[in-house]
Amino acid sequence: MRDNFLRVVGAASLLALAAGTAQAQNRASFSEVPEDAWFSFAPVSPAMDCASIGGLALDEVTFLKATAIDDGDAPTFCRVEGIIRPEIKFEIALPNTWNRRLYMFGNGGYAGRDLSSPQRVANRDAAVKNGFMSVQQNTGHDDRTDPLGTFANGNLEKLVDYSHRAVHVTVNTAKALAEVYYSDRPSYSYWDGCSTGGRQGLMSAQRYPTDFDGIVAGAPVLEFNNTQLWNVYNAQQLLKGPLSYDQLPVLAEAVMGKCDAADGLEDGLIADPRQCNFDPATDLPRCEGEAGGTCFTDDQIAAVQGIHEGVMVDGEQVYPGVQWGVDGIDTNGNSGWKAWMVTEEGQSRQLAYGETYVQNIALLPKRGTDIDWRTFDIPANFGDVQMARDLLDANQPDLSEFERQGGRMITYFGWSDPALNPMMGVNYYEDVRETMGAERTSEFYRLFMAPGMFHCRAGYGPDRFDAMVPLIKWVETGEAPEQIVARQVKDGETLRSRPLCPYPQVAMYSGEGDETEATSFECALPE
């Protein structure tokens, strides 16, 4: 029984943009936890041979293949591959000793990645090693033939699968397969994803509230459509005055110098960028003539200001601007703006996502592959995006059915996320609190904001933390997470740790102890 306790489950998922393809993939990690942290279940063994699965008939599944994996390098399990109509590829890994829990991990970017990529295989093997049934899918298209958003051009069926259907039909296929293979259904089902994976988690809670008992939704791109318009908007602003890589550390130093102490502690972190009153017009060094590495021209200052102001339509902000602090420098010397917004060669990552969106998705049911992002009129087309919003946005604040089913959810966001605006997470959580009540919301859903963290992970603040273990404890024992300790690590050494607090609480320095230690902070409402 000792070896069959649930030992672990994956921490924060990471959206890592693949170089050259502007595609993304989730990464989940697994960590040891004390044995007394969990309820134990009697382990379950297969009730049939792995090879027999290929002959099963499952709803909507047009192809099914099963292979027993026991090569000494990977955990022993039955690998099931299949296709759900029309083109949803899935993989389900069934461990020989099952802890009666299902773990499904999400996708990144426009998805479509190979399910056998090294990182996805690592996710699967780590889950199976610890007794979980592992589930994944590709959202219904292949990025090798349909890169980025091109799969959606004129194909609403694939867009629906990408939006929400693929996750739903795959997890229910997995549950049905478990009932046949083990003669038992999962006692608990968990979702873990970041970015697109975060949106998938929220979409499940909103549209299919019985699919998962627990959901970790990191940095969810819940306002998918406005985010893509924002990507194009930021690129259009930088046409006014393109920035160089040399200028980014200057911007970061100016912002940090103005705002670091706003939270009461000078520690190289901006606890909440909404407290920052940085003004590019007065706080950035101006060039007397041409642009230089240590100064900014009037056009460049206007571009920085426009990016911070956000997307405006008819004089109103319809999407927040880039937060101050996103410009910060990580432990490798890179600004959050680098590659995501500012690039000295090729497309920025934001623009790659935004351009494919306006050409293939924004004006549904129209096609617009000849659209030039430089001249795309966001205010004029803002209202024409409604069909895509109805399909892809995951911003419905009434989660009462998910709550009624006993669901629990944790979302997290880096305050310095350069890929997705962290105010999406804050604004959505506030909407849920307003709709369902603050106290009621905190009993089943909590948001954790990470100062200095970039997209899903990395940055210049503590970014290594485990959200899944606290979630499982919450689901299975009723113990809600009062804080999640995050660490900042470089070259294997912990530089500092800090508690992440359930919003709207923040980590407050106690006034005593090492400022790099989480134990010197406590979660409290800001003054």
N, C-alpha and C positions, 0 to 999 in steps of 0.2 A: 504494500500500500504506500510505503514511503516514496517510492520512485514514481508513483502515479499521481502525486499531488500536482496541481497546476503550478509550474515553476515560474512562468513568465509570459509575458506577451509584449509585443513590439511597442516601441516608443514612438516619438514623433516621426511622421512620415516626411519624406523629402521629395520635392519636385526638383529634379536635376535636369537642366536643359541640355540636350545632347548637342555638341558642337557641330555646326554646319547644317543641322536639320531643323533647328528651332523646335524640336519635339521634346516632350517631357516624360519622366518616369518616376514613380513613387519608390521610396526606399523606406522600409521598416526594419527596426532592429529589435532584438530580444535580449532581456536581461534577467539575471537571477533575482528571485525575491524570496523572502522567508517562507518556510513551509506553512507557518501558522496564519499566513495572510489569506488562505483560501479554504473554501469548502472542498472536500474531496468527493469524487464520484468513483464508484466501482468501475474499473476500466472495462471497455467493451472491445471484443474481438470480432473479426469478420464472421458472417454467417454463411458466406459463399466464397467461391474462388474468384480471384481477381479477373482471370481470363473470361469468366462467364458473363461479366458485365457487358461485353461487346454485343451480346445477343439480346439485351434488354430493349424494350420499347418504352421510350419516355416521351411525354407530350412535347411537340414542337422540335424535338431533336432529330436531325436528319442524318447524323453521323456520330458514331460512338466507338471509341477504341480504348482498351484498357491494357496497361502494361505493368507487371510487377517489377518494382525497383528494389534491388538488393545488391548493390555493387560494392558495398563496404565504405564508400565515400559519402553516400547520402543516407538519410534515414530510410528504414524499410517501410514501403507504402505501396499502394496501388494508384498509379497515375492514370486518370481518366481524361481523355481528350474528346471534344465533341464540337458540333456546330448546331446552334439553335437558329431556326429560320429567321431571317434570310441568311445572314452572314456573321452571326455572333460566335466567335471562337471562344471556347472556355477550357479551363483545366481545373480538375478537382483532384486533390491529393488525399487519399484515404489511408491514415496510418494503421499499421497492424495492431497497435494498442491505442485506442481512442479515448480521450478524456471527456467525450460527449459535448464538446464545444466546437462551434464552427467559427472560423476566422476568414474573413474576406477582405482583401486589400484592393485599393482603388487605382485609378489611372491618373496620368498627368497630361496637361496641355490638351491637344486635340486627339490624344489617345491613338489607338491603332497599332501599338507596339507589339513586337514579337513576344509571345508568352514565355519563350525560352531564353530571353535575354538574361545575362548573368545576374543582374540585380533582382529580377523577378524570381529567378530560380533560388537565389539566396533567401529571399523572403519566404518562399514556399518551404524550403528545407528547414529553416529555423522554426517555422510554425509546426511542421510535422514532427520534428525532433522532440518538441515539447508536448506532443500528444494532440495537437489541434488538427482538425480537418481543414485544409487550406483550399480557398476558392479564388479564382481570378478569371477575367474575361477581357476582350479587346474592344468592347463597345460597338462591334459590328462592322468594322472596316479595317483595312490593312494600310498602314502609312507608307509602305514601300510602293504601292500603286496609287494611293490617294493621300499625299502628304498634307500636313496641316489641315485646313478646313475645306480642301477641294472635294472631299467625299460628300459634302452636303450640297454641292451645286446641282440643283434640280432633283435631289433625292431626299424627299421628306422622310421616307421610311428609315433611312440610315441616320438622319438627324434625330428622329424620335428614339432610336436605339441608343445613340450617343447621349442623348439628354437624360433618359431615365430607364427605358425599358430593358436594356441589356443587363443592368445590375439586378433588376427585379426578377426577370425570368431565369437568370443564372443561379441566383441564390435559392430560388424555389426548386430548380432542377437538382441542386446539390442536396437539399433537404429530402427530396423524394428518393434520390439515390442512396442517401444514408439509411433511409428506412428499409430499403431492400438489402443493402450490403451488410448492415449491422443488425437488422431487425429492430432498429431504434432510431428515433429522431433526435436532433441536437437538443440538449437541455437549454443551451444558451447560444445565441448567434451574435457575432460582433463584426462591426465594420471599422476599418482603419484606412483613412486616406487623407491626402493633403492637396490643396489647390483644386484641380478638377476632381480629385478624389474627395476633397472636402465638400465640394458642391454635390457630388454623388451621394454623400452621406446625408446632407440636408434634404436633398430631393427624396431620399428614401423615407426620412422621418415625416415629410410633408405629404407625399403621394402614397406611400406604402408603409404605413406605421407599424404593421405587424412583421415586417421582414427581419428587423434586427432588434435585439433586446438592448444593445449598447452601441453607440456610435461615437467614434472619434472623428471629428471633421476639422482638420487643420487648414487654416488660411483658405476657406472656401470661396471660390469665385461665384458667389451666389447671385450677384448682379452681372451675369455673364455678358450681356449685350452692352450695357453701359461701360463695362470694363474695356471691351474691345474698341468702342468709340473713343474712350479715354486714351487708349494706346495710340490711336491715330492722331488725336488732339495733341498729345505730348510731342509727337514727331513733327506735327505742323508748327508748334511753337518754336521748336529748335531750328526750323528753317529761317526764323528771324535772325538768329545769331547762334550758329553752331558752337558748341563747347569742345575744348580739347581735353584729353586725359590729364594734362598738366594742371588744368584749372580745377579739377575735382577736389584734390586735397585742400586747395585754398578755400573752396566753398565749404568743405567739411569743417575746417578749422574756424571759419567765421561763424558758422551756425553753432558749433559746440561752445565757442567762446561766449556767445550771447546767451545760450540756453541751458548749458550744463547745470548751473546752480538753481535753475527755476524750481526744481523739486526739493531744494534744501540741502543737496549733497553734491559736491563736485567730485564726480567719480567716473567721468567719461561716458555717462549714460543720460539720455533724456527719458525720464520715466513716463512722461505723457507729452507728446509733441504739441498738444493743444495749449499747453502752458507757454509755448515758445513764441515770442513776439518779434522774431527776426524779420527785418525789412531789407530786401536786396538793394533797394534804391539808396539806402543810407549805410548799410552794414557790409556791403561788398566793396573791395577796392576798385576804383574806376581807372580805366586806361586813359591816358592823355591823347593817344592817337590810335594806332592799330592794336588789335587784341594781342595779349601776351600771356605767358604762363602764370603770372602772379596777379593779373588784373582782369577786369571785365569791361567790355564796351557797353554803350547804352543799349544796343540791340541784344546783347547777351543778357544783360540785366533784365530787360523786358521779357526775354524768353524764360528766364528763371522765375520771374514773377508770375507769368502766365501759367506756367506749370504748377505753381503752388496754388493759384486761384481756382483751378479746376474748370470743368466743362460748363459753359454758360449757354443758356437758351432763353431768349427773350428777357435778358437781364437777371435771370435766376440761375443759381448753381444747381445743376442736375446731377453732378457727380463730383465728389470731393477732389481737391488737388493733391499732389504729392506732398506727403508730410515732411516737415523739417526733421532731419535726423536720418532719413533714407540716404542722404548724402554721406553718411559716416563711413569711416575707413575700417575694414575688417582686419583680422590678425595677419592676413597675407598682403596687406597694403592696398587693397582694392576698394574703391568707393561703391556704394550700392547703386549709384547711377551708371557706373561703367558697364557696358554691354547691354544692360537692360534698357537704358534710355540714350546714353551717349556712346557713340562708337566712331572710331576714326577709319573704319573700313567696313564695307557691307552694310547690312541692315542691323538695327538694334533688335533685341529680342522682343520688346514691346511691339515694334512696328511689324515684325514678321507675323505676330499673332493678329494685330489689328488689320493689316492689309488683306490677309486671307479671309478675314471676317467680312469686311465690307464688299469684297468681291464675290463671296460664295454664300453668305448667310443673311446679312443685314436686311436686304430688300426682298426677302421672300414674299410671294412666290416668284418674284422676278429673278433673273440672272444678271450678274454685273461684272463678269470677269475682266471687262475692259476698264473698270473704274480706276482712276488715278487717285491714290490716297492724298496726294498733295493738294488736289482741288476738291476733294470730297467735302461737301457742305454739311457739317454735322447738325447745326440748327435746322436747316431746311429738311433734312432727312430724319430728324429725331423721332417724329411721330410715325414714320413708315416702318419702324423696326418692331412694331407691336407683335406681329405674328411670331417673330423670333423670340421676343421676350416671353410670350405665352409658352413656348416650347422649352426654353433653356434656363430661364431664371428660377432660382430656388429661394425666393424671398417671402413666402407666405408665413405670417407670424403666428397663426393659430396652430399650435402643436398639441391641442387638447386630446386628439385621438392617440397620438404617440404616447402622451402622458398616461392616458387611460389604460393603455396596454402594458404599462409598467416600464416603458422605455426610459433610458437615461442617456444623456448626451453631453460630451465635452467638446467645445471648439476652442481653438487657440489661434493667435495671430501674432506675427512679429510687428512691433510698432514701426520698424524700419524696413518693412517689406517693399522692395522696389518693383516687384512683379504685379502684385495685387494690393489695392488700397486697403490698409487696415481699418479704415473707417467703415468699410462694408461690414466687417464683423461687429464693430461697436454699434453701428446704427441698427443692424438687424436684431442684435440682442436687446437693444432698447425697445424696438418695436414689439418683440415678444413679451418683454416685461410690461409694456403698456397694454398689450392685448390680454394677457393672462394674469397680470399682477406680479409684482416683484418677488414677493415671498414664495408664491406658488411656483414661479419659474425656477427659482434657485433650488427647489426641491427635486427637479428632474433635469435641469439644463444649466450648465455653467460655462462661462467664457473666461479664458486666461490670456492676458496680453503680455508679450515678452519684449521688454525694452531692448533696443539695439539688435534685435534678431532680424535677419533678412527673410527671404522667402522659404518658409517651412523649416529652414535651418540656416546655419552660418550667420555672419555678421560680426558686430563688435560687442555683443553682449552675450549673456548666458543663453545657449541654444540647445544644449543637450538635456533632454528630459523625457520622461516616460509618461505619456497620457493614458496609455491603454491599461496598465496595471491599476491605477486609481479608478478607471472606469469599471473594470471588472469587479473590483471590490465594492463599488457603489451598486452595481446591478445585483451582485450575489449576496452581499451582506447588509446593504442599506447604508453603508458608511460613505457619506458624501465627502469629496476632496476639499479640504479647507485651504490647502496650498499644494503646489507641485514644485519641487526643488529643481532648478535648472543650473547647469554648470557651463562655464566657458572653458574650452580645452584647446591647447595647442601643443603639438608634438607629444601627446600623451600626458601632459601635465595640466591640472586644473588651475586656471588663472584666478577664477573667482566663482562663487556660487550665489544664487539669489532665489528667494521664493517667488514663484509666480502666483498671483492671488486671484481669487474669483472676482471678476468685474462686478461692481465698480471699485472694489478695494484695490489698494496698491501696497507695495512693499515699502514700509517706513523704517528708516534707520532708528534703532533704539537709543542711540547716543553713546553707546558703549560697545566695545568689542571691535574686532577686525572688520573693516568695511568690505572685505572680499569674502566674508563668510556669511552664508545664509542665516546662521543662527543669530546674527546681529540685527536681523530685520524681523518685523512682524507685519502681518496683513491687517490693514485698517482702512477705513474710509478716508479719502483725502480731505484736508482741511478746506 
